[in-house]
Amino acid sequence: MQETAQQQQPTEVEQARFVWAACLDLIKEAVNTQSYKTWFEPIHPLGLSGRKLTLQVPSQFFYDWLEEHYEGVLQSTVSRVLGRESSLEYSIKTEEPELEFDYRAMAADPPRAEISYPSQPRSFRGPDPPSGSQKEVVRVETFLNQRYTFENFIKGESNQLARAAASAVSNNPGGTSFNPLVIYGGTGLGKTHLIQAIGNSALATKKAKRVIYVSSEKFTIEFVDAIQSDRINDFSSFYRSMDILIVDDIQFFSGKEKTQDNFFHTFNELHQIGKQIVLSSDRPPKELKGLDDRLLSRFQWGLTADIQPPDLETRIAILRLKSEEDGIDIPQDVIECIAVNVTSNIRELEGCLISLLAKASLEGRQITVDLAREVVRTVVGEIRSPITIEEIQRVVCEYFSLPEDLIRAKTRKQEVVTARQIAMYLSKELTNSSLKTIGLHFGGRDHSTVIHAYQSVEDQMKIDQKFNANVQQVRRKLDLLGRI
């Protein structure tokens, strides 16, 4: 009976969950809904030792914000639940801990290796092998961020080829002609997300057993350490034992001749035995300076795919997904305000959303377009209001001195047809409206008419300089109209 009672006694984690649930009930009454969702729901209870409650927070920034703005709320709440002598301890979730490599251990016995993520214990060795076993089980740190998956990578025209190639590689690592797969593009466009998604997917579907993600800088530092500690062979054997080797920012290999030489031989070994190599860069391999020609030629053996800045539809989809992940209901007009004005990269886009949530929480304000404009101005200076199809029609008709009703009428007069096609073209370029919606605004015309108009304008702009100048002038007027 005593043993049964002990088994039923709640663990420290279970007690912590119970206490934290009681704290949350009180916190809900002390802060507004926005603050609660943003700053308290992401906190996880880890344990309760005596009257000390340990909480895990997502990041250092998150912890600093709590300390600065909500320390009093947290301390008083915990005191009410646990008593006056209670205390709080925080654990900051670490996504990529620094580890000291034991290459001899990690390079051993590749077929039986197990993979562990950075959030798991830092030991590279598994438990002792069973009695009579001749082999050791080895743990290899992947350094993959488990949040980077294909499922939460928003696909758009700007990344379609890169996304498709990455998916193909993850399903058949080393078995496609995309070896190496090189993904390049500007900062903050999702390269790191996509290349890590390959590793996460391959491990989840058991298409690969040994996967590692490493930046070129980290690879270089480890190589130098291996030289100093006389472990070059172990270092090389470790990286050459991988099923998928993912190297980020290869442009930073520039000028590091010995590192390049080691990576050249590692690349050759993996490629020859049919293992997958995935690389990222801020520019195409042929434009990289300070790299050995033989290495550059190998970077171009497989497929090189670029990621461009996301278009409006993709930016809207990214913001929607991010707000859903955070459990925040953001009005569509607010999302569009941010998406229209923040165009450079995804990192800046998400940063703007975080700033918006923080400002709303701190100031106790509703999330509105006016608040979004305040936040966006700190990022891009001047901002744009979304252009409507009606505004495009008005500006086009003013430019060509036509009554607005004619552009929606059935007339086939050449000057009206030209203005109508230009307006349709600009509606597709400058708004988030579907082809069907655009057609409806032009007298209920079919989506195929919009496609034809768009293609006609594009073709005419290429061969007729005067026509092209007219289109660009109208566009500049609309651009000025959108500034607020």
N, C-alpha and C positions, 0 to 999 in steps of 0.2 A: 504493500500500500504506500509505504514511504517513497519507494522508487517511482511509482506512478504519479504521486503528487509533485515530485521534483521534475518529472518530465513535462508536466503541464504548466510549470511556472514560466511566465513569459520571459523571453530573452531581453537583453539590453536594447536590441533594435526594436522589438515589439513594444517595449515600454516607451521608447523614444517616439515611436509613431503615435502612440496613444496621447502622450503629453503634447506633441506638436499639433495634433488635431485639435486639442483643447485650446492651444494657443491661437491657432488660426481662427477659431470661432470668435475669440476676443478681438483679434486684429481686424477682422472684417468690420467690426463696429467702430474701430478707431481711424480707419483710413478709407478713402474713396475706392470704388470698384476698380478703377483703372490702375491705381497704385497697388492694390491687392493682387491683381492678375499679373502685373509686370514684375513686382519685386518680392512677392511672398509665395506665390504658387510654385515657382521654380526651385524653392528651397526643399531639400530632402533631409529628414532626420536620420542620423547614423547610429546614435547610441545614447544611453542614459546611464551614467555612473554616479550613484548617489544622487546628488542634486545638480550634477553638471550635465547639461544637454549639449550634445555635439550635433551641429548642423552642417550640411554640405551645400556650398554655393557654387554656381557655374563658373565663375571667373574672378580674377583679382579686381577687375573693374566693378563687378557686381558687389563684391565684399566692401570695397571702398565707398560705394554709393550707400550701402546699408549703414555703414559706420557713420557716415556724414549726416544722413537724413533720417534714419529710422532706428538709431541705436536706443534712444529713449523708449520708443514704442516696444521694441523687442525685450529690453531689460525689464520694464515694468510688467509686461505680459507674462514673461517667464516667472517673475517673482510672484505674481498672482496665482499661477498654477502650481509652482513647486515650493513656494515659501521664500522668506527673506534671504536665506543663505544660499539661494540657487545661483548658478553661473552659466554663462554661455561660452561655447568653444566653436570655432569655425574651421571647416576643412574646405580648402579651395580645390575644386576638381581640376586635375592636371591632365591635359590631353596628350602631351608629348614629353615625358620625363627624360632627363638626360641620363644616359646609361653608359657604363664603362664596358666595352665589349670584351668578352672572352672568346676570341676567334677560334681557338683550338676546340673549345666545347661546341660552338655553334656550327662549325664546318663539318663536324662529325656526323656520320650516319644520316644523310639527307632523306632517304626513303621513309624513315620512321619519325621524322621531325614533326613536332606539334607547333601550332601557331598560337601565340597569345597576343592580345592587344595591350596598348600602353596603360589602360585602366586597370589591368590585372597586375598581380604581384610581379616585382621586378626580377625575380629569379630567372636565369636563363636555363637552368637545369630543372628537369622534372623530378619526380620522386625516384628513390633508388630502384633499380630494376629487380624483378622477381628473382628469387634464388635460382641459380643455374643459368640465368640469362647471360648472353655474351655481349649484349648491346645496351647502350644507354639511350634514354629518350631525351631529346634536346628541345628546349624551348627557344624560339626565335621571335624577337620583338619585331612586329611588322611596321610600327610607326604610322599605321594608317588611322585616319580619323573615321570612326564608324559612322559619323553623320554624313560623310560624303558618299552618296549612293546615286545610282541612275534614277531611282524613283523620285528623289527631290532635286534633280538637275533639270531645270526648265529648258526644253528643247525649242529652238526657234530657227529662223532662216540664218541667223548669224553664226550658229554653231552646229548646223544640221549634219554636215559631213563629219566633223570631229566626233560628235555624239554617236553617229552610226558606226564609225570605225572603232571607237572605244568599246562599244557593245559587242561588235564582232570579235575583237581581240579577247575580251573577257570570257566569251563563250568557247573560244578555241585558241588559248594562248600558245604562241609559237607555231600554230598550224595554218595561219593565213599568210598572205603576201604582205601584210602590214607589219613587217618586222625589220627594223624598228618602227614603232608608231611615234611620230614626232608631232606634238600639238603646240602651236605657237600663237601668240597674241599679246596684246598689251596687258598692263597690270590690272588686276581686279576683274577679269572677264570670266573666270571660272576654270582656268587650266588645271590648277591644283585639285579642285573638286573632281574634275573629270578623270584625271589620271589615277587618283586614289579610288574612284568608283570602280575602275577596272580591277584593282586588287581586292577590294571588298567583295565584289560580285564573284570573282573567280574563287575566292576562299569559301564563300557561302554556298556555292554550287559544287564545290569540291573539284573544280577544274584545275586547281593548282594547290600544292601543299606548302610550298615555301615561297613567300612573297615578302618583299621589303620595299618600303618607300624611303628615299633619302634625298636631301637636297645636295646639289653639287658642292656647296660650301662644306656641308657636314662630311661628305665623302672625302674631300680634300683634307680636312682636319684629322679624320681617322687615319688617312693614309700617312700623314706626317707623323702621327703618334706611333703608327706601326713601324715606321722607319726607325724612330728613336728607341723603341723598345725591341727592335730586332724581331718583328713578327710579320714581316711582309708576306711570307708564304701563307701564314694563317689568315691574314687579311684577304689575300687574293682568293684562297680556297673558299672562304666564307661567301663572298659575293658571287663566285662562280658556281656555287651550289644552289642558287636560286632558280625557281621555276619562272618567276616574273621579277625582273629588276626594274623599278620605277625611279627615275632620276629627274628631279625638278630643277629648273633654271640652269640648263647646261651652258648658258652664256658665261657663267662665272668660272668655267674651266679655263677661260681665256688667260693666256700667259703662264699657266701652271704646267710646265712641260713634263715633269716627272709624273704628275697626277694624270695627265693626258695619256702618257705612255702606258701606265698601269690600266687605265680605263679602256684603252685601245685593245689590250690583250684580253681583258675581261669581256669586252663586247664580242670579240672574235670567238672566244670559247663558248659563250652562251649561244651565240647565233649558230655556230656549227653543230651544236647538239640539240638544236630546235627549241631553245628556251626563249621566252618573250622578253623584249626590251621595250620599255615605254619611256619617252623623254618629253620634256617641255622646255620651251624657250620663249623669249620675248620677241623673237624675229625668226624668219626662215633660216635654216642651217647655212644656206649659201651666203647669207649676209653677216654671218658671225665672224668677228675679227679675232685674231690671236689664237686660233685653233689650228692644229696640224691638219694638212690637206687630206692625209689618209683617214683621219678621224671624221672630217667633214664628209668625205665620200661615203663612209659607212652610214652616217646619219641619214643619207639620202637613198639608201638601199630600199627602204620600205615605203611607207606613206607619210607624207607631210600634210597636215590639215591645220587650217587656221581657225581662230575664234575671233569674230569681229564684235564691236560694241553691240549690245542687244537693241533690236528695234522696239518700237513703242509697245506692240502687243506682248513681246517677251518681257519687257520691263514691268508691265502691268501684272503679268502672270507671276513673276518673281515676287513682287510685293504682296500679291494675294496669298501665295504659298507661305511666305515669311510670317504674315499676320496670322494665318491659320495655325502655323506651328506654335506661335506664341499665345494662341487662344484669344486673340484680340479681334473684335469685329470693327473693321475700319470702313467707313463709307466709301462707295465707289468714286465719288468726286474727289475725295482726299487722295486716294490711290492714283487717280489720273493726274492730279496736280503735281504730285511728286514725279511720276513717270514721265510726264511731258517735259519737265525742267531738268531732271538729273539724268543725263544721257551718256556720260563718259564711261562709267564702269559699274559693275554689280556691287562691288565693295562700297562705293560711295552711295549707291542707291539704298543698300541695307543700312548703312550708317545714318542716312537721313531718316529712315523709318525709326531706328532706335532713338535718335535725338527727339523725334516727334513724340514717341511714347514717354520718354523721360520728362520732356517739358510739360506734357499733359498731366503726368503723375505728380511732378513737383509743384506745379502751380494749381493743381486741382481743376483743370479746364477740360472741357469736352474736346474731342478730336474733330476739328472742323477744317474747312478749306482755308479759312483765315489763319488758323494756327499753323497749318501746313506751309502756307506762304511765308510765315515768319521764320520757320525752320529752314526752308529751302533758300531763303535770301542769305542765310549765314553760310550756305554751301556754294551757291552759284552766283551770288550777288543779285542780279536782276532775274526775274522769273517770267514764265510764260503762262498765259491762261489758254486752255484748250481751244483750238480753232473749230468752229462748227461748219457744217456744210452750207448753211444759210449765209454765213459770213463770206465763205469762199465764192458763192454765187453772186453775192452783192458786189464784192471787189472785182471779180472778173467782168461783170456787166458794166460797172463804172469804167473800167479800163478800156473796154471796147465800145463804150457809149451805146449800150443796148438796154431796153427795158427788162427788168428782172423776169417778168412773166414769160418772155419769149424763150428764155433758156430752158423752161419747163414745158414749152408748147411742142406741138407736133411738126412745126415748120422745118423744112429742109433747106432753107436759105444757107448758102455757104458760110456767111459771116456768123450766123447763129450756131451752125453745126460746129464751127471751129471753137467758138467761145464755150459751147456746151462740153465739148471733148476736153478742153483745157481744164474746165471746172471739175469734170469727173476725175481727170488725172490728178489734180491737186487734192481732191477729196480723198482719194486713195492714199496719196503720199502723206498727207498732213493730219488725217483723222484716224481714229480707231474703228471706223464704221465698216461693216461688212459690205461686200459688193451688192448684195440685195438691198441693204439700207440706202446705199448711194443711189441705186437705180430708182428707188421709190421717191427720192427727193428731186429727181429729174423727170417728173411726169409719169411715174410708175413704170419706168423702163426696166427691161430684163437685165440680170447680172451679166449676161454675155455681151450686152451693149456696152457695159462699163469696161469689161475686159478689152473689147475692140477699141474703145476710145483711148484707153490707157496705152495700148500698144501703138496706136496711130500717132499719138502725141510723142511717145518715145522715139519712134522711127523718124518723124518729121524733125524733131530737135537735132538729130544726128546729121541731117543733110541740109537743113535750112537755118542759116545763122540768124536771120531776122526773126524767124518763128521762135527759135531758141531764146533769143533776147527778150521777146515778148513774154514768154513763159517765166523766165527768171525775174523779170521786172514785177510781174504779178505776185510771184512768190515772195519777193522782198517786201512788197506792200503788206502781205499777210504776216510776214515775219515781224514787221514793226507793229502790226495790229495786236499780235499776241503778247508783246512786252507790257508788263504792268508793274 
